[in-house]
Amino acid sequence: MKKFFALVISVAAIAFAAETASVPAPTDPTVDTSVEQVPVDVMQEELSVRDSVMQLRDSLCMVEKDSLRKAVVVEEAKSANWEKSYQTMKADNEVCAKALGVALGVNEKSKENADEEKKKAAMMGGTSFLSGLGIGLLIMWLIMK
């Protein structure tokens, strides 16, 4: 857009320079260059060029203002989307942290239960062996008597 604006301004400047070049230079003191002697057509052309340049500037400003508004709306939408994504990720992280805590607690309890069962099984095996040995000694003592 800026290149287009610069192109239009340069074309208008060239056209204005061409029109002013056709007006006689005020080197001759007998030539009066007051406003009354400038032809009406030249003034109207200059005014129309000026008006068209101003209208072009206004339309370019409106286009730039609209594009900036759209950019602001897009950035606001992105910001809202990022905020929503952040909140969702934060909630998911909290849920995962709770689930991990529960899983670690269950795993620790099951490990403690397994250790207790191993101790009980070892104790029962030892008790069973010792009771069998005691009964065997008792039977041997009874037999030998």
ABEGO torsion letter per residue (X at the ends): XAAAAAAAAAAAAAAAAAAAAABBBAABAABBABAAABBAAAAAAAAAAAAAAAAAAAAAAAAAAAAAAAAAAAAAAAAAAAAAAAAAAAAAAAAAAAAAAAAAAAAAAAAAAAAAAAAAAAAAAAAAAAAAAAAAAAAAAAAAX
